[in-house]
């Protein structure tokens, strides 16, 4: 039997709509805001935990259907989809980067897997969805972010702090902005660690929903400096399908596990190649390795990215593929796996207890 239209009946109907990632109904998740009823018409907002929600359209459609199925004589239903990125419980403990809600490390156990390309496209995809995003190039010895983001300026000072440069809606900082591109950075470990700390403490990042760290390959000084300086919200491990890359990806996973950083999942880059002439799919580096590794390690498989020439071109000319060819299937794939990553971060945030703050009197 259908109910009469009221705020209570609207909320009761919406309790039937569950977020498939968070496994709770959208009323219990406190997503429903500003319900207004005029005659037989309903207006309300669904405020998600990220603008990059992968099921945004699905939730909107289900919410409208639930109201029509359960309330009689309903007129128009206007649903505004909004978002408010929540502060990671891990970040609440951080003294550095107090204006940043979530910190995400993008890492790989070895070089040559396209980790920086993935980090750049994740950052730009989040910005395209409406998030406030920063990208910190923590690869001190081989900074590639300036080239990939198309930035050749030097950052300015404001007071005692460096101001990040901006490209494609993303705030960016890299050692590549501060040193001659023709000179090698020949520093010992303590100097490298000091530079990474300064990029967190002496850069005015402002208010950000997400700050992505593009880490160097391996599991060395920079990784330890980062996890000892701030409690990371999560990490993403990038691999390619072949066994040698997967072995190193497992080492990266083990490192994050040891230092209590949640691994949001694995991304398999250069997963396959589709011939532009005949459409034949070729698994150049084997297939399914990233998914198998994710299953073995009991972490989510966020998605795979194919080999696609414009991805390489975009990196060379400073226009990430999601900007260079936004309608390409490969760009849509990257946009979707970015949303998958954001969903995993929301799951992680909701499942991590908020730390208690003890005050001594």
Phi, psi and omega in degrees: 000132181283152182266162172286151181289123175199169178298322180296316181291327176296313180296319179299320179295317183289342176293346178279349182263119183249140173287121186292340178270319184270348173060033175220159182284157189288345174280314178298329179281359179064036179277337188273124183228150167054055176289131176227138180236125177232112187057244179250021180254146184237137176230136173196169178248146167248110183261106183275168182277353178203142174291347180262029180298126183286347183240028183303308182294323179297316181295321180296315180295319181293323180296315179296318181294321180297321179292316180294326182285337191241353181235134184274155176054039181280139178264238180277151177235115179251118182241121176261122179270118179233180178209152172219104183293127183273150178287130177299136176304328177296319184290338179296339180270356188277135173274323176277159174055048185294338179270003183259128183278324183217137178241127186233125175266133173251118190224165172211155179284341183216165178277169175083011181259001180081028183300315181294322176300318179294315181300316180298313182290328173296313182298313182293323178297318177298319179294321178297331178280353176109005180276156172270118193230142171237154179227116180253118178278099182268007177273086187294321184283331182223064183290121181244352183297320179305316179294313184293333179263357177071037181246127177230028178261175172249141181290152179260163178263144171228107189068237180258011186237149173282143176261128178298153173272160184236139173209137177055033178081009184242134173281130189229140172221138182207148173298337179296340177281343191249349181239157177297125182298343179269358181254139176279144174274107182248083184238150172279167184311312182299325179291320178296314179298321179297321180296318179297318178297320180295327178293341176266321186267330187251014176245134180275089182281341180068210181264120180230144170282321183219134169241118182260131177257119173271102184275154175290166176296158174093199183218060188252210186302317184297319180297315181294319178301316183297309185288338177277340183270321180222148174279099183300141176290327181180171180224149175241131180256126180257134179219171166246169191290339189286158188301321184295323178288320181294325178299318179286329176297323178295326177293319177297318177300315181298322179298312180296324179296320180296325183260016173061039173259122180296132176268116183288334178155183182244137173247129177262112179264159181051045189289322181197171179230133176249122182298128180290345182264313185249348179082005180292136178267128181237123176271084186297319184252037185077191183206150173077003183294318180297318178296318180294318179297318179298318178297316181297322183270357178061044174234160181294147169265110187285327179152174180237151181239128182282166168286129183208119187308315179299338175297315177294317180299316180302320177294325181285329185255005176080022177231095180308150187304327181290344174260319183294315180225072186299335182266356179294147180301324180294323176293318178297325177297315180293320178298321181291317181289333173297318178293325175298318178296316179299322178296318179297325178293321177296318177300314181298317182295318181288335182267352179263123180299141175292128182294141177282139177256113183268131180244121179269129180254000000 
